[in-house]
Amino acid sequence: MKNRILIIWLFAIWGSSCRKTYEAPLPDTNWPLFNDSAGQTLPASVRHAMEGVYRIRDGAPIFGEEAILKWSYLAHGKDTSFYLSFFCSTDIAFIISEAKIFGDSILVNGYWRKMLNTQTGIARFTISFAGGTRQLLSPSPVILPDSILLNGQFGTGSSSPSRKMVLSYLRPLYNGTPFEIMAHRGGGRTSDLLPVAENSVGMIEFAGRLGATGVEVDTQLTLDSIPVLYHDNTLNLRLIQKDGLVGSVGDYTYQQLNTFVRLTDGEPIPTLREALDAVVYNTALRFVWLDTKDGEPLQQIRQIQAEYIRKAAAAGRSVEILIGIPSQTEENRFRELPDYENIPSLCELSPGDAQLINSRVWAPRWTLGLQNEAVGQVHAAGRKAFAWTLDVPDYISQFISNGNFDGILSDYSPLVAYYYYDRQ
């Protein structure tokens, strides 16, 4: 018996030592020319004019036939950084970059990544005076097909970019029916090897660069009833660094968690207040889905929701913050709250349940299909409809092209952004 236990133990050690670790580290995008102090920030008019659908002339086999160019920002006090993201279809590829004006040219510097694998690398582009800078810097830019040309190169890993990539402006971004691009777990999963951990402040601040207009976050209560962001039922190495603690978030006070636990990227488990501070004051996100856990009291969540709805309004921000109702148990708890019919909520149950508690959004599973008739009835009642959690590329395309949903919750917000803004 002892020998058998020893053999099992040895195999366990061997298996763990041979387990492959997947990583997608950010490449070093240092570009001396781009970092020169002569570079100037792009005016808002230029950023707006650069947005659009672009044809990929060179680089299409790697990234796809078209790219969506969309700006986002991150504000910390008076310091604001602007990011130009490229969303492509092949392997859910995206590029995150910054841009500066140098003389009569615009330089774009960043990195690319594919979410369906670990491929990444540096990407750099130049817009010359004749290739679009003249139009972009004019007082009233008129952007026509092929009037903006991004000549660039991309590489693999941290190697110098040498493969050609050229993009030409095709048409403006789709700007029809309003649509929420909801990023799952604050912006994306830790397992997708993003540079920040899921359900973290860093991820929320990163979500706009991935195309998100809103985020879904998972709320749990600590032992001393502080709402924090954490998805799983237990503290585990999928989400946190090794620390020796076992059990659930609810087994510890917030102070204990803040002292001993770090997410995979080193950030502490954030409180709900810290997360909403980031949404309201640091980003352009306009929607928050608070995914509550069965059996937990909702009073604290409701108090914080009301507090940050007021703070967003005071800051001149239009941000919807909805309490998610994922089960009948949570619906019953929700109905115990005072004036529950006037509390902004999102119901994952039936349209009838959404009507019963006066939810602003009905959110069925995407596997139930397009449900255009039911969605139409929900719209007629003055509510919106979201589908969750949709990660299959072909179905994302179908739901946007053929469905009537007002939003999609996905781990792959760059692809949702691609298909939405690519509409004609």
N, C-alpha and C positions, 0 to 999 in steps of 0.2 A: 504493500500500500504506500509506504514511504517513497519507494522508487517511482511509483506511478505519479505521485504528487510532484516529485523532483522533475520528472520528465515534462509534465504539464507546465511547471514553472519555467523550465529552460526554454520551452517552445514559446511561451508568452514573452520572455525577454527577447528571444530571437525575432519574433514577429514584430515587436515594437521597435527594435533596432533597425529592422529592414523596411519598416513602413515608410513609403515615400512621402516627403513633405513638399507640397505644392506652394509656390510663391510667385507673385507677380510684382516685384519691387519697382518703384518708380525710377525711371532712368534719370541720370543727371542732365538736366536741360540747360546747364550753364552755357551761355552764348555771349562771349565778350562784346561782340558788336551790339547785341540787344541790350546789354547791361550798361552801355555807355551813357553817361549823364546827359548827352545831347538828346536822348529820346524824350518825346513829349506824349502826354496822355491823350487819347482820342476823345474829342468832344462827343457829347451825347448824340448830336445829329449824324456824325460819322458812324458811330456804333449802330444806330438805328438803320442807316442806309445799307450797312454791310450785311444785315440779317437777310436770309433768303434761302431758297433751294438752289443748289449749285450742281452742275454736271461735273462728274469726275472724269477728266479726259485721260489722265495717266494715273495709274494706281487702282483702277477699277477692279482688277482681279482680286485685289487684297481687301478693298473697302466697299465695293459695290458701285453701281452706276451713278448714284446721286448722294449728296450730303446736305444735311440741314445745318445751317449756321445760325446759332442763337446765343445771345449774350445773357449773362447772369452777373450778380454782384455779391460781395460779402463785405459788410460794414462792421467795423469795430470803433465805436465812437466817431471821430471825425475822419478816420482812415478807411477809405473804401477801395476795394480791389475789384476790377472788372475782368470777367473771364469769357472768352469766346469758345463755345463748344461746337464741335462738328459731330453730328449723329449720322451713322451710316448703317446699312442693312446687313452686310456680310458679317456673320459671327458676332453680331451686336457690337460692332466697332464704334469707338468714339475717340475724339481728340479733344483735349482740354488745353487751352492756350491763353496767352495774354498778347496784347498788341500795342505797339508804339509808333509814333510818327518820327521818321528820321529824314529831315530835309523834304524832298518831294516824293518819298516812298513810305510805305507802311510795312513794318516787319511784324511777323506773327511767330511766336515761339511757344512750344509746348511738347506734350507727349501724347502718344496714342496707346490704346489698349483694346483688346477684344475680350468681352465678358464670357464668351463660350470656351475660352482657353486662357492660357497664361501669357499669350504674346503681347509684347509691349515694345515701345521704342520712342525715339525722339522724332519730332516733326517740326519743320521750319518752313515758313513761306514768306514771299515778298510780293507786295503789290506795287508795281512801278507807277511812275507818273502817267505814262501812256496806258498802263494796264488797269487804271481805275482810280488812282489817287486824285487825279485832277477832278473827276466827277464827285468823289467822296468829300473833298475839301471845299467844294463850291458852296455858296450860301444856301442854295436850294437844290440838293442833289436829285438828279433824275436818273434813275438806274434802270437800264434796259438790258435785255438778254445779251450776254457776252461783254457787257461794259465793265465788269470787274473780273480780273484774272489773277488768281493766286498761283504763283509759280513756286514750287517747293520741292523738298526732299524729305524722305523719312528713312529711319534706320531700324535696327533690331537691338533691343537692350540699350546699353549706354554707348554703343558704337556711334561714330559720327554718321549722320544721315547722308546717304548717297543714292538712294533709289528715288526716281523722279515721281512727283505727284503734282498734277495741275488741276485746278478747279476753275470753272467759269460760271458766272452768275446766270441763272436760268429764269427764275420768277420769284415773286414775294412769297413769304410764308403764308400758309392757309390761315385765314383770320375769320372763319365763319362761326359756326355754332360753338359757344364756349364749352371748354372741356377741361376736366381736371386730370392731370397726370400725377397719380398718387404713388409715391415711392414707399415700398414696404420696409418695415423695421427702421424707420427714420431716414431711409435713403437707399439702403441695400444691405444684403446679408454679409456677415463676416466671411462666410464660406465662399463668396465670390471674389475674395482676395482684393477688396478695395483698400485704399490706404488708411481708412478709418474704420472703427468697429461699429457694428450695427447698434441701433438704439443709443447712440452717443451724441453729444453736442457736436462733435466734429463731423459726424455723418449728416446731421441735420444741416449744418453749414455747407456741406459738400453737395447736398441733394440737388440744388439748383443747377450745378454744373453738369449733372446727369439728366437734365431736362425736366425735373420735377416741378410742378406747381404747388404740390402739397405733400404731406408725409403722413403715414400711419405709424404710430408708436405704441409699444406695449407697456401698459402701466401695471405695477404691482405695489402693494403696501408693505413697508418694513414692519418690524415688530412694534415700533413706536408710531405706526400709522402715517409714515411719510410716503407719499406717492413717488415712486422712482420708475425709471425705464429699464425693463429687463424682460426678455422673451421667455426663456425656458423655465421649467418648474424647479430646477435645481441649479446651484452654482457648479459649473462644469468647465472643463478645458476647451470646449467649443467656443465659449464666449469670454472666458477670463483667464488671466495668467495664473500659474500654479501658486496657491497660497495656503493650502492645508485646510481651508474651511469646507465643510460639507453641509448639505441641507439646502433649504430654499432661502430666497430673499427675506421672506417673512419670519425666518428664525433669528434674524439679527436686527439690531437697531441701525438707524441710518449712520450714526457715528461709527459703529463697528464696521459697516460696509465701506464707509468712506476712508477708514484708517487702513483696512487690511486687503481690500479687493480692488483690483485694477482690470479693466477690460483688456482685450487682446492688444490694443494699440497703446496701452498705458494710461488711458483716461479713467477716472473714477466713474462708477455707476452714477449717472446724473439724476437729479431730482426732476420731477415734472416741471417745476418752476424754472429750473435752469434751461430745460429744453424749450419751453415756451418763450423764455427771454430771447433765446437764439432765433426762434422763428420770427418774433415780432420786431426785434431791434436790429438783427444782423442780416436778414435775408429778405427776398421778395416773395417767399412762400405765402400762399393765400388760403391754405386749407390744412387743418390738422384733424386727423381721425384718432381719437383716443380709444384704443382697443383694450377694453377692461377684461379682467379675469373673473371667471365664475366664483361666486361665494364671497367676494370682497365688497365691503360697504362702499357706497358711491358718494357719501357726503363730502369727503375730502376732495374727490375728483371734481365734484360739482362746484365747490367753493373756489377751487383754483381756476376752473373753466370760466366762471363768472368774472373773477379778478382779471384774467388776461383778455377777455372780450372787452372789458372796460379799458385796459391799458392799450390795446391795439387801436381802439377808437380815439383815445387821447393822443396817440402818436400819428394819427392820420392814416393808419393802415387798415385795409379791408381784409380781415382774417377771420375765416369761419373756424370755430373750434367745436367739434361735435363729439359727444360721448357715444361710443359704439355699444350696441346692444346685440351680443352674439348668440344669446340663448334665451330660452323661456325663463330660466332662473334669473338672469340679469334683467330681463324685462320686468319681472315681478319686483325685483329690488328697485329698479328705476321708478316704478309706479308708486313706491313708498316715499319718494322725494316730494317735498312741497312744491306745488305748482308744476308738476312734471311735464304737463302738456306744453308748457312754454320754455322748457329747457331744450336747447339745440341738441339733437341726437341723430344717430344713424342706426337704422334697424336692419339686421341681417336675416330676419325671419320673413314672414309673408308680407305682401302689400297690405293685407288687413291689419297685421300687427303694427306696421309703420303708421297706418291711419289711426289706430287705437291710441298710440302714444304721441301722435302728431310729430313724427320724425321728419326732418327736412330731407333725408336721403334714405332710399331703400337700396340695400346692397346685397344682392344674391350672389351665390357662387357662380363663377363663369361656366362651370360644367353643366349648368342647367340650360345653357344655350342663349341665343340672342333675346328670346322672350319679348319680341317687339310689341306684341299686343299688350302684355302686362306692363311694359315700360310706358306705353302710350297712356294706359289708365293711370299710372303713377304720375305722369306729367299732367294729365287732366286734373288731378287732385292738387296740383301746385307743388309737387315734390320732384327731386332729382333721383336718378338711378345710377349707381356705380356697380361695376362687376369686379369680383376679386377671386383669388389672387392669380392673375393671368400672366403666365410666363412663356407660353408656347408661341413662337414667332408667327406661324401661319394663322393662328387664331387671333392674335393681336391685330393683324392686318384685317381679318374678316370682321371682327367686332367694330373696328373703326370705320371700315368701308360700308358694311351692311347693317350695322346695329344703330340703335338710337340712345345708347347709354351716354350719360353726361360725364363719365370718368371711368378710368380703369386703375385698379390697384395692382402693382406689379413689382417684382424684384428687378425687372429690366426696364426702368423708366427711359433710358436712352432710345430703346426700340419703339416704345409707345410714342415718344416725342417724334421720332423719325416718321412713323406712319401717319400721325396726326397732322404735322406741319406740311407733309408732302401731298396732302389732299388738294384736289383742284375743283 
